[in-house]
Amino acid sequence: MKTTISARAEDMEASRVWFVMDATNKPIGRLAVDAAMILRGKHKTIFTRHVDTGDHVIIINAEKAVYTGQAKQTEEVRHHTGWPGALKSIQRQKEMEIKPAEAIRRIVRGMIPHNKLGDQIIGKLKVYAGSDHPHEAQKPIIFTGGVQSRNKGE
């Protein structure tokens, strides 16, 4: 009889890997999907839904990512500051021009769970507008291709 292996949080910290994703001329949605899959740990065989089994992700060149489709560019993003009558809105394309790192971070955040585990997972995402990042000491691996191709041994 086979037993199901459930990952534990204590076992995961030593096996975390750092990945670097280059956002140059990549569709934002596809970039965010790959980042969310790695952050969650769904590319690993020991994936457990209630444990943070994912790896760290560094996204560079965030200002060079592109939106595909006219509707996505003109769609408005809204947030509330917490003060009465302070609902702010901005178009997605304008947000990418002003704060590209925050725009990509918001999109990836929407693809992971909206709970305490999601707060822990999003902490492993680092987004930079330029090509430089301060994480060379972690020896990050350059991410090429989709997560789906990693599972099939390609």
Kinemage of the C-alpha trace (Angstrom):
@kinemage 1
@onewidth
@group {chain A} dominant
@subgroup {mainchain}
@vectorlist {calphas} color= white
{ca met a 1} P 0.000 0.000 0.000
{ca lys a 2} L 1.388 3.407 -1.004
{ca thr a 3} L 1.358 6.282 1.423
{ca thr a 4} L 0.824 9.897 0.542
{ca ile a 5} L 3.742 12.121 1.414
{ca ser a 6} L 2.799 15.455 2.921
{ca ala a 7} L 5.422 18.195 2.983
{ca arg a 8} L 6.213 19.996 6.224
{ca ala a 9} L 7.242 23.621 6.548
{ca glu a 10} L 10.412 22.688 8.477
{ca asp a 11} L 11.648 20.526 5.606
{ca met a 12} L 11.083 23.117 2.876
{ca glu a 13} L 13.425 25.962 3.852
{ca ala a 14} L 16.637 24.105 2.940
{ca ser a 15} L 15.376 23.054 -0.511
{ca arg a 16} L 14.331 26.468 -1.848
{ca val a 17} L 15.804 27.604 -5.166
{ca trp a 18} L 15.999 31.141 -6.571
{ca phe a 19} L 14.806 31.726 -10.152
{ca val a 20} L 15.367 34.817 -12.330
{ca met a 21} L 12.719 35.649 -14.943
{ca asp a 22} L 13.372 38.252 -17.626
{ca ala a 23} L 10.175 40.130 -18.530
{ca thr a 24} L 11.540 41.672 -21.735
{ca asn a 25} L 8.843 41.514 -24.470
{ca lys a 26} L 6.881 38.839 -22.572
{ca pro a 27} L 3.091 38.991 -22.114
{ca ile a 28} L 2.366 39.981 -18.529
{ca gly a 29} L -0.239 37.284 -17.993
{ca arg a 30} L 2.034 34.440 -19.076
{ca leu a 31} L 4.880 35.819 -16.997
{ca ala a 32} L 2.609 36.044 -13.951
{ca val a 33} L 1.306 32.486 -14.406
{ca asp a 34} L 4.828 31.054 -14.466
{ca ala a 35} L 5.838 33.137 -11.448
{ca ala a 36} L 2.734 32.080 -9.481
{ca met a 37} L 3.316 28.392 -10.244
{ca ile a 38} L 6.910 28.562 -9.001
{ca leu a 39} L 5.954 30.609 -5.927
{ca arg a 40} L 3.240 28.106 -4.979
{ca gly a 41} L 5.494 25.100 -5.587
{ca lys a 42} L 3.203 23.386 -8.084
{ca his a 43} L 6.212 22.445 -10.209
{ca lys a 44} L 7.477 20.140 -7.437
{ca thr a 45} L 6.394 16.580 -6.788
{ca ile a 46} L 6.033 17.273 -3.058
{ca phe a 47} L 3.437 20.036 -3.567
{ca thr a 48} L 1.091 20.283 -0.584
{ca arg a 49} L -1.793 22.733 -0.661
{ca his a 50} L -1.523 23.961 2.940
{ca val a 51} L 2.294 24.317 3.053
{ca asp a 52} L 4.496 26.875 1.327
{ca thr a 53} L 6.508 24.503 -0.905
{ca gly a 54} L 7.479 27.084 -3.531
{ca asp a 55} L 10.725 28.713 -4.557
{ca his a 56} L 11.853 32.348 -4.741
{ca val a 57} L 11.280 34.339 -7.958
{ca ile a 58} L 13.129 37.441 -9.146
{ca ile a 59} L 11.542 39.292 -12.087
{ca ile a 60} L 13.820 41.755 -13.872
{ca asn a 61} L 13.100 44.278 -16.653
{ca ala a 62} L 9.515 44.727 -15.469
{ca glu a 63} L 9.110 47.929 -17.505
{ca lys a 64} L 9.668 45.954 -20.729
{ca ala a 65} L 6.762 43.529 -20.207
{ca val a 66} L 3.834 43.983 -22.599
{ca tyr a 67} L 0.077 43.779 -22.431
{ca thr a 68} L -1.612 41.841 -25.216
{ca gly a 69} L -4.994 43.058 -26.391
{ca gln a 70} L -6.453 46.544 -26.356
{ca ala a 71} L -9.085 45.757 -23.719
{ca lys a 72} L -6.501 44.868 -21.067
{ca gln a 73} L -4.570 48.088 -21.608
{ca thr a 74} L -7.555 50.376 -21.126
{ca glu a 75} L -9.102 48.442 -18.226
{ca glu a 76} L -9.081 50.374 -14.957
{ca val a 77} L -7.451 49.186 -11.756
{ca arg a 78} L -9.038 50.468 -8.560
{ca his a 79} L -7.818 50.660 -4.993
{ca his a 80} L -9.048 52.390 -1.872
{ca thr a 81} L -6.679 54.316 0.369
{ca gly a 82} L -8.771 53.748 3.473
{ca trp a 83} L -9.959 57.329 3.758
{ca pro a 84} L -13.603 58.303 3.083
{ca gly a 85} L -14.182 59.050 -0.592
{ca ala a 86} L -10.667 58.007 -1.573
{ca leu a 87} L -11.302 55.418 -4.284
{ca lys a 88} L -8.453 55.749 -6.775
{ca ser a 89} L -8.415 54.334 -10.298
{ca ile a 90} L -5.809 54.192 -13.057
{ca gln a 91} L -5.619 52.480 -16.432
{ca arg a 92} L -3.445 49.365 -16.577
{ca gln a 93} L -1.150 50.750 -19.282
{ca lys a 94} L -0.610 53.960 -17.313
{ca glu a 95} L 0.157 51.938 -14.179
{ca met a 96} L 2.800 49.964 -16.121
{ca glu a 97} L 4.448 53.216 -17.198
{ca ile a 98} L 4.449 54.726 -13.694
{ca lys a 99} L 5.061 51.694 -11.402
{ca pro a 100} L 5.856 48.559 -13.457
{ca ala a 101} L 7.156 46.548 -10.499
{ca glu a 102} L 4.001 47.133 -8.445
{ca ala a 103} L 1.769 46.325 -11.435
{ca ile a 104} L 3.378 42.916 -11.973
{ca arg a 105} L 3.374 42.214 -8.240
{ca arg a 106} L -0.373 42.973 -8.098
{ca ile a 107} L -1.104 40.655 -11.026
{ca val a 108} L 0.888 37.771 -9.499
{ca arg a 109} L -0.789 38.375 -6.125
{ca gly a 110} L -4.150 37.827 -7.786
{ca met a 111} L -3.044 34.330 -8.861
{ca ile a 112} L -2.103 33.001 -5.434
{ca pro a 113} L -4.361 32.289 -2.422
{ca his a 114} L -5.838 35.287 -0.620
{ca asn a 115} L -5.048 34.199 2.929
{ca lys a 116} L -2.116 33.992 5.375
{ca leu a 117} L -0.388 31.407 3.195
{ca gly a 118} L -0.673 33.771 0.222
{ca asp a 119} L 0.924 36.554 2.265
{ca gln a 120} L 3.839 34.237 3.022
{ca ile a 121} L 4.139 33.154 -0.620
{ca ile a 122} L 4.115 36.680 -2.086
{ca gly a 123} L 7.033 37.567 0.195
{ca lys a 124} L 9.246 35.349 -1.979
{ca leu a 125} L 8.568 37.482 -5.083
{ca lys a 126} L 11.054 40.230 -5.922
{ca val a 127} L 10.281 42.508 -8.894
{ca tyr a 128} L 12.691 45.065 -10.334
{ca ala a 129} L 12.061 47.574 -13.124
{ca gly a 130} L 15.652 47.421 -14.392
{ca ser a 131} L 18.013 44.586 -15.181
{ca asp a 132} L 19.981 44.777 -11.913
{ca his a 133} L 19.028 42.952 -8.727
{ca pro a 134} L 20.793 42.557 -5.363
{ca his a 135} L 20.350 38.766 -5.111
{ca glu a 136} L 23.530 37.474 -6.761
{ca ala a 137} L 24.638 35.868 -3.478
{ca gln a 138} L 21.707 33.424 -3.696
{ca lys a 139} L 23.027 32.104 -7.049
{ca pro a 140} L 19.713 32.351 -8.927
{ca ile a 141} L 18.915 30.051 -11.846
{ca ile a 142} L 17.790 31.679 -15.097
{ca phe a 143} L 14.222 30.565 -15.814
{ca thr a 144} L 13.682 29.505 -19.422
{ca gly a 145} L 10.383 28.259 -20.711
{ca gly a 146} L 7.186 27.361 -18.964
{ca val a 147} L 6.708 25.370 -15.814
{ca gln a 148} L 4.756 22.737 -17.728
{ca ser a 149} L 7.833 21.808 -19.785
{ca arg a 150} L 9.858 21.292 -16.548
{ca asn a 151} L 7.493 18.543 -15.392
{ca lys a 152} L 7.899 16.520 -18.582
{ca gly a 153} L 11.673 16.330 -18.315
{ca glu a 154} L 12.469 18.703 -21.176
